[in-house]
């Protein structure tokens, strides 16, 4: 399973590397904009309320953009050909504004935690400050882990509302702890790999493609379990992979990344 998901992520990303490159350019621009507000606050140019408000507005814009990239990633992972990954992306953004708002709220909580709350608590004397800083770090990690499936699932389950997608996201994360842990490790590795490439490759867009591939696998497994009236663990992995066009990726060789047709 993990081998297939790794191969699929690599080949999907490579086949659409230009699109991911351009997507990450805008991600970096949004990140720079958010850090600009933090710098202006640190320099005393603007106050804390203004800095937080501007950061939250930037996060809201980034979340709307992320829904569009989630739609792009969903198309890629479904096997969309080059030049067709952007189909219906704008429609996805328009129909998933409520999901983007919740995504922005969760992201804002995490960012404000790391930029303001944790440094503030760490600067407090005594036991209470470090304890609250630990709680803030744990809360952020908990939210990141349980919302790894959120954006992919809102595209996979367009008929469900925000509450239902949140429930599915938490259920997928808690019911597949090993997979969630691997996703977190893969996200950390993706961020580290992105550093020497200035955040361009694989970047946040590439990480979202990887998350989408994993979410599609788990969603297919749950759908098959429901159709067969069986438990999720009773559905063979091979049956799930057969629904994900496994031959298309398992037959490709990594040498074809550099030498097409080999």
Number of C-alpha atoms within 10 A of each C-alpha: 12 10 9 16 18 16 18 25 23 19 21 23 24 16 16 19 17 13 19 23 19 13 21 22 19 14 20 16 12 18 15 13 16 21 16 15 22 22 14 15 17 13 10 10 11 14 14 16 10 14 21 20 12 17 23 20 15 20 26 20 15 22 23 22 19 24 26 25 29 26 28 27 32 27 21 24 22 16 17 18 12 13 9 13 21 18 13 13 18 16 11 20 22 13 13 20 15 14 23 26 17 17 22 22 16 16 21 19 17 19 18 15 18 16 13 13 17 19 14 15 18 17 11 13 9 9 10 11 17 18 13 17 21 14 13 19 16 12 15 19 14 11 15 16 19 20 23 23 27 27 28 27 25 25 24 18 13 13 9 14 13 18 11 13 24 21 13 21 23 18 14 23 22 14 12 12 14 11 17 21 13 12 20 17 12 16 20 13 13 19 18 14 16 17 13 10 11 13 20 22 24 27 25 23 26 29 22 24 28 26 28 29 25 26 24 21 18 19 18 19 23 19 14 20 18 13 9 12 11 12 12 17 10 12 18 12 14 11 12 22 17 11 13 20 13 16 10 11 18 12 8 16 14 13 10 11 14 9 9 10 9 10
